Amino acid sequence: MANPYGRPKGSQNKNRLDVQARLDALGCDPVTGLATIAMDPANTPKLQAYCYSELLSYVAAKKKAVELSGDEESPVQVVFKWSDDEEEPTGDNDSN
């Protein structure tokens, strides 16, 4: 019986499975290959940086930019706090 909701979550599509099968048949591991190129000191720093950048995308998600906006009546206020003090910000900058 076919899944009325489409492909199950996490399953791979046919094209991806086909490419993986071809790479496996060739004994090719692209991640290992890219890491080998990145770590080879004989390669240019530019090529090494490119390889590391490509590998990084598999272990760390790219962060999206976040826009903060406000108006004159209710501007955005950002408070950075470096201690566990319970003191509330006063809004004045006379403490310099």
Buried (B, 14 or more C-beta within 10 A) or exposed (E): EEEEEEEEEEEEEEEEEEEEEEEEEEEEEEEEEBBEBBEEEEBEEEEBEBBBEBBEEEEEEEEEEEEEEEEEEEEEEEEEEEEEEEEEEEEEEEEE
